[in-house]
């Protein structure tokens, strides 16, 4: 398994763990919220205030965890793209040299897809590059 595949596997594992944590927050928040609603008329004021403070804290922590997971996901994606770029640029440059082209342009035709075009009209080099 090459470094890029290992990075991708690690990224998926970390994102999966983060998602499992994020899934737990709404359940805990909903449980405490329901508890407050059903028991607010039968418990003393201090306990109700403590539960409301706990609920507010849980909501803030959940929001922070969601934002942190997004930042980590973005950082991992950028790292993967940098690693991919490090591997693909020499291949594309060698193809450009081999074909005697001045430039090769990458066009994202769909999410996750890339079409390689040269500065020469009608030359599609997409099938020339394999990783």
Residue, then its C-alpha position, 0 to 999 in steps of 0.5 A: x500500500x503506497x503512502x497516498x492509500x495509507x493517508x486515505x485509509x487513515x483519513x477515512x478512519x479519523x472521519x468515521x470516528x469523528x462522525x460517531x462522536x457527532x452522532x452521539x451529541x444530538x442524542x445526549x442533548x435530546x435526552x437531557x432536553x426531554x428530561x428537563x421538559x418532563x420534570x421541570x414542574x416536579x424538581x427544585x429550581x436549583x436542579x432545573x438551573x443545573x440541568x439547563x446549564x448542562x444542556x447549554x454546555x452540551x450544545x456548545x460542545x456539540x457545536x464546537x465538535x462539529x466545527x472541529x470535525x469540519x476543520x480536520x476534514x478540510x485539513x485532511x482533504x488538503x493534505x491528500x490533494x497535496x500528496x496527489x499533486x506531488x505524485x501527479x505533476x511529474x507524470x503530467x510534466x513528463x507527458x507534456x515533454x513526451x508529446x512536445x506540448x507547451x502546456x497541459x490544462x486540467x479541467x474538472x468536468x465532474x466532482x472527483x473527475x479530471x480531464x487533461x487538455x493540451x494547448x493544442x486544439x482537440x487533444x484530450x490526454x485524460x487516458x494518457x495518465x494512470x496512477 
